[in-house]
Amino acid sequence: MAVPEPTGADSLTESPHPAAVAVELPTGGEAKPKAKEQFFYGGQAVIEGVMMRGKRHYAVAIRLPTTKEIVIDRGELKAPIYTNPVWKLPFIRGLALIGEQLHLGMKSLIWSANMNAGAHDVQIGKREITGSVAVAGVFALALFIGLPLLLASVAIHRSGSFAFVLVEGVIRVALVLGYLAAISLLPDVRRVFMYHGAEHKTINAFESGWTLDVPSVRRASTLHPRCGTGFLLVVLVVSVVVFSVVALFHPNLFWLVASRVLAIPLIAGAGFELIRFMARHRYNPVVKIALLPVLGTQKFTTRQPSDDMLEVAICAFNSARQGEEETAGAAA
């Protein structure tokens, strides 16, 4: 997932007439961003497709498993989290990113899942999806917060020491990377990671000013400095710093666990500012070195996509851009 630039411009809700329609493949004209354009597109891989997010519009494109048609769901971004200027403030915008993933990311995933299931005459209800997400959330808290605390307490008996925090952080990073490596062995997840690579390639090609067609996009990298996987690594590193400060107060078991949960907003906000800074200064020699592990972790969640996957990603990107251009034209 390439993280978009936060914006307080016109917000994000569903389009008044959101419809999934079959479309022809974009022919791919020049896609060069204007020099004055400050907003950076973001995106996310979904089931058999890609979501692309612009400043005021988003588009999800998937390829149906039965007919092989590309279908698109477009919408305008109007929810308060995209419109209220408070969500543009430093550190607060990191929380906006998390909120966006819960709102737009889940919405895109649910749509893609239902479109794929519908092609096989299967219906997925909102209750089933909500339940699955809730179970996954509890599992994630237990695995990535509870288990590192438990293992670190076994290895280091002094929970108020820097050694404890460091060991806990190393265990958490190992668990995250191990989990990503394990799920990448699943064929369905591997396809999602291939679409993740297609999303990155398309955004990289656009930001390089290349023509948005399959041969050009194919040349682009699957790695991107604003990727959500890289953001996750930065968050894990920032957490070690924050929890080291907490350790100075020698918290008991209750506050030790509570601090890991309560500090999530602070860590997310600081992590977003850090990765945003590195992305904007990616050509600085020092930042280049700091970005190496950020880019390296993306090898766990991206794979080289096929040409038909690139076509889907390009289609999603062009559809999101079309919405932006239509809005700009109406305002002119």
Steps between C-alpha positions, in 0.01 A plus 500: 500500500638840402396753763328807351576853608248618761272778384231714653345571164156381403429180682422143440176311499342273253402625159127577482472235231785255565477229240721217390523523124692306240759723333743482217869495575656849505713570198756678715585857409770707660447513875733773613416676824494876496795666662275686743313187605585421862263212561639149458271216403468201727355157458439153634479149364160333535367159398584459131548872459629837615357808669649838408436810707525857373444830677122503461418169332584133518452206267513124550560278198485122500502230235204265525613136529233371262481747210847657552339844458638793697231664711534826692342656806559876524412739778552852630679557829276706725514351850612738780833320536590626152348849529558628852829699516571353845594172329773683305691599812841340563478176701119510476523406130660170600177412678310612190697243303388224736143625479521503122609139498206405719262698280616502140732200518240271653228634272715422195585153629135422572393614152771294330415195713130526416568551129720190490257298710205619291670369187467155660143563624616540860384787722713634787304690765622805692458311827739225389760752387469707819538186710807391307661842543427500874654155545803605294540811718500300822744251348733783393499656848577166661772407250678832454451661841425227753744233379807732473431622855474143626815378325698809603396452864633143484832613352541822702349505848532876547210646306613855576834466320610608154613141436141382552365756251770415246439125523125558480548714189725245330248223573215712362689575177588131462137399553371753244752403234455130575123537472529680164742237370266219611181640347682577174517122446121492461404522128217752556718727714780476248264632232409794726874569539535493120226760471683696770804499272281616209369787710854613589622471142214713372551777756877493448454529123261793541732682740785445251292658221488182293221399264244292684494189288609148585850512340588825680351405835670159481839681526410668828599369842269301727642696796377842610614718793142578611394136523289389794736207564789745539278713723445193716875454545545868590220466756675201657825697529323806645326274752838394642585866563161579656495189720856575614369826646213310664754260653658789692188507719532129586134414425332198655347229282169684457659825383753310292220345296287816503789712372534274194137568409467864607820600319373378161372846391827669598711236328286504185517879481877514548554210258297669228693828534828312478413298191348811339825688558708217355274470194530872428879493539562159347797622291692635800804271554424448870130442440583255222680283753219532755250393234680175422329294775168674424523392138644160594197404709278554196654192342284305747175649366567567130556263212557555129154531342381354172407727210128455560549615860682809377205570271265494800724734703532745209124492452441579869753783492358657182148478640603678821681764295199546277293587806762755604503658154122516485492681834773740388313565175175572682676744733670685212 
